[in-house]
Amino acid sequence: MITNPISEGTSAASNDQKTPAEEAIDMTLLIRDKLNDGFNLLRDLSVKLKTINRDQKASAREMQFVRSTLRSIQGLKI
């Protein structure tokens, strides 16, 4: 049976462990992913708030029209 020689400074168990640099890279990638998720949520919130603002402006215009119509009706003499 042929086996791969293991150098004296390393063992099979240490190959499974990450170096501090690899752990730091993994952490930065995780942070990047979470920031991207946060930015996506902020974009979705922005779209919803714009929709709410647009609906509120439309409702305000409708209410102004109703008030104007009521004033003109009140001015009529029967």
Buried (B, 14 or more C-beta within 10 A) or exposed (E): EEEEEEEEEEEEEEEEEEEEEEEEEEEEEEEEEEEEEEEEEEEEEEEEEEEEEEEEEEEEEEEEEEEEEEEEEEEEEE
